Structures are given as structure tokens and as C-alpha cells.
């Protein structure tokens, strides 16, 4: 008599699915955190509006973050196609651009400091520093994940038939893109 249960799943495939589910869960938690910050910002209403324009470096810096995600996506495609050297190059590009983005965030804080805008300047500047610092901490975590995946790949432990570590890293990294775009739009439009 045939069993009605599904065939046994390879343990690596199961572990890969669990890893991607974990990345999705963490990403949803991150988005929930930023949604809570957004609600607090909107609740403050006009009192939270910034009295000075956003630092100009934020616009090219946003492009850097998006390019980093693009490089990460190309890296994932190269992995799936079995082109390991190209995957490593694109993963290194994504990692490097992530660091450039983090440096750009620091530069934005310095631009505001030079303009005389500090944490205590007004409620809007407080939210700006809170949003960008929280995002920077999450970017640093994402860079740690990308670094760990790069190390796996460099050591030959990331294979086309088991792309879950890179897929999970990409899920989290793209979540950080979405959070940044939402926060930037909020600061520009609210």
C-alpha cells in the first residue's frame, strides 16, 4: 500500500527552507520596527517636522544601497548558474557598496553637524537621527551576514544546489532597502 505522506525531503533542502523562513521572519520584524517608528513620527504630527532640509548626500547614498542590492541579486543568479567566480565578485561588490552606504550615512550626519543641526535641534532632527541610526545598525548586521556568506563561498561551502545562505542574506538585505526607501519617503513627504 502506497503511503499518502510526501516523500522524504533532503535535510539540506529542509535546512535551506528553514534558513529562508528565518530570514523572512527577521525581515518582517525589522519592517515592523520601522513601521512603529513611522507611526510615532506621524503621531507627533507637525511637531516632528524638520526645520532644515535633509542632508544632500542621502540621495546618491540611496542609489548606492540600491546598486548593492542589484549586485547581490546578480550574485545570486551567478550562484544558481554555477558561475562561482562571478558570484564571488558580485557578492564582494554588494558587500563593498553596503560599506559605502554606511559611510554615506555617517557623512550625512556630519553634513548636518556642520550645518548646526544636532539631536536637540528640533523633534524632526531627533527622528532623523533615530531613523538613520537604527537603519545603520541593521545595515551593519546585514554586512555581517553578507561577510559570513562570502566566507562560506570563498571556502567552497556555498554551492549552486544549496543557495539558501545567499538567498536568506538577499531577503534580509532587500528588506533593508525597503525600510530605507520607506523612511526616506516619509522624511521627504510627511
N, C-alpha and C positions, 0 to 999 in steps of 0.2 A: 504494500500500500504506500502510495506516494505521500510524502509529508507536505502539509499545507503551509508550513513556515518557509520563510525566504531562505535562500542558500546562505551558507556561512559567508560572512564578509571578511575580507582580508584585514588583519589587525592594523596594518599601516594605513589602509584606506579609512578605517574606522577612526583611527587616531587623527588623521588629516581632517575628517569631518568635525571631530570634536575641537580641534585647534581653530578651525574657521568659525565654528559656533561660538567659541570663547572670544575670538576677535570681534565678532559681531556683537556679542553681549557687552564687551568692554566699550566698543564704539557707541552703542546705544546709551550706555551710562555716561560717556563723555558728552554726547549730544544733549542728554537730559540735564547735565550740569550746566552747560552753556545756555540751555533753554531757561533754566532757573535764574541765571544771571540776567538774561534778557528780560524776563518778567520783572525782576527787581528794578532794572533800568527803566522799563516802561512805566512801572508803578510810580516811580519818582516823578515822572512827567517832565514838565518844563524845568523843574529844579535840577534835573540831571543833565540838561543840555549843556554842551560845551560852549564856552565863550570864545574859544580860539579854534582855528581850523586844524584839521588833522595834519600830522607831520607828512610832508610830501613823499618821503621815501616809502610810505605804505603802498603806494600804487605799483611801482616797479617790483617791490618786495612781494606783492601778491602774485605777480607774474612769475617770479622765481619759484614760489610754492607750487603753482600750477605746473610749471615746467618740471619740477621734481616729481610730481605725480605722473606726468606723462612719461618721464624716464622710467619710473617704477613700473608702469603698465607695459612699456616696451620690454623691460627686463623680464617680466612675467611671460610675455609672448615668446621671447627668445628661449626661456627655460622650457616652455611647453614644446617648442620646436627642436629642442635638443642642442641648441647653439650655446654651449656653456660659456665660452669666452665672451661672446656678445652679451650674454646675460650678466656676467660679472661687470663688464664695462658700464652697462646701463644702470645696474644697481649701484655702482660706485658714483655714477653721475647723480642719481636720485639722492644718495646719501650726502654728497657734496653740496648739492643745491639746498638740501634741508639745513645744512650748517650755514649756508649763505643767507637763507631766510632768517634763521635765528640771529645772525649778526645784523641783519637789516632791522629786526625788531629792537635790538639794542641801540642801533643808530637812530631809530625813531624816538626812543626815549631821550637820547642825547639831543636831538633836534629840539624837542620840547623843552628840555632843561635850558638850552641856550636861549630859547625864546622866553624864558622866565615862567614856564608852566611846570608846576610841581604837583605832587599828590594833593596838597591842600589848596590849590588854586581855586577850584570850584568842584561841585559834585560831578560834573561831566568829566573832568580830568581824573577824578578818583576812579570812575567807572572805566575810563580808557586804560589806566594803569592796571586795574584789576583784570579786565578782559585780556589785555595783551600779556600780562604776567602769567595768568592761568593757561593761556594758549601756549606760551613759550615753554612752560613746564610740561605740557602734553607733547609738544614737538620734541623736547629733549627725550621724553620716554619713547616716542616714535623713532628717534635716531638710535636709541639703544637697541630697539627691536631690529631696525634695519642693519645695524652693526652686527648683531648676533646672526641674522640671516646671511649676511655677507660672509661671516666667518664660516658658517656651515657650507656655503657654496665654495668658498676658497679651499676648504679641506675636502671637497668632493662628496659631501654628505647631503647635498641638495640635488635631486635628480628629476628629470622630466616626468617620470611616472609617479613622483611624490612631491608635487609642487606646493603642498599645503603650508609650509612655513612662509614662503614668499606670498602666497595668496592671503594668508592671515595678516601679514605685515601690510600688504596693499589695502586690505579692508580698513585697517586702523588709520593708515596714512591718508586715504581718501576721506575718511571721516573727519580728520583734522582739517582738510581742505574745506569741506562743507561747513564746519564750525567757523573757520576763518572768514569765509565768504559771507556767512550769515552775520557775523559780528561786524564786519566792515560795512555791510549794507545797513545794519542797524545804526551804526555810528554816523553814517552819511545821511540817512533818511529820517531818522527819528528826531 
